[in-house]
Amino acid sequence: MKFIPIPDPVKPRAELEETWIPKTKIGRMVKEGKIMSLDELFRIVSRIPEWEIVDWLVPDLEAEVIEIRIVKRTTDSGRRPSFRAFVAVGNKDGYIGVGKGKHVERRQAILKALMRAKKNLAPVLRGCGSWECRCGIPHSIPFKLEGKASSVRVVFFPGPKGLGLVAGEVAKRILRLAGIRDVWSQTFGRTKTHISFSLAVYNALTNSYRLL
C-alpha cells in the first residue's frame, strides 16, 4: 500500500490574514485573538465550523493521503471518472481528523479531503493505562477504546512504554498523527477497506473523551 504525503497541509498565517474572511462567529473570535488554542475552542464548540481555524491555530499540523483511487459515476452522457481521496490530519499531540473528497482532478480531490479532515479535527485523550507501565506519561491511551465503521470494528488496549504500535499499517499512520506511540489492537471485519478501517480507528480515538 502506497501512502502519499502532503508537503504543505497548512497555509501560512500571513497569507490567511489577507485572504481569510471568517463566515462564523467562532471564526471571527479566532481571527480577533479571543480564542488562542484548540483547547479553548473545544470548550465552546464540539466541531470546527471553518477549516481555516485549524490553519490559524495549528501551524504544526501534518497530513497524509491514506487512499486515492479513480471512481466512476454513470450519467446520461455515460460513465464519468473522478478521483476519490481520503486524508488524515493530526498534530502528533492529541488531535486527529479524517476527511474524504471527490473531484475530477486529483489535486482538487486531495484538497477537498484535506479541508474536511481539518473540520473533523477532534481531541484524543491520551495517557498510560497499561498495568505493565504506569509511568504517567501520555504515550498510549488511558483505557480500552472501541470504534466501528461499516463492517470494520477495532479495539485498542493501553500498551507499556516501548511497545510500539501493534496495529495495521493504516491504523499506525492515524495513531502516529494523533500522538499515540504504544498500543495493542484487535481488528474485525474487512480491514482491507482502507476508508472503513480509518473511520473505525478515528471513531475509537474520538470516543476517548465520550467515555469519561
ABEGO torsion letter per residue (X at the ends): XBBBBBABABBBAAAAAAABBBABAAAAAAAAGABABAAAAAAABABBABAAAAAAABAABBBBBABBBBBBBBBAAEBBBBBBBBBBBBAGAGBBBBBBBBBABAAAAAAAAAAAAAAABBBBBBBBABAAAGAGBBABBABBBBBBBEABBBBBBBBBBGAEBBBBAAAAAAAAAAGBABBBBBBBEBAABAAAAAAAAAAAAAAAAAAX
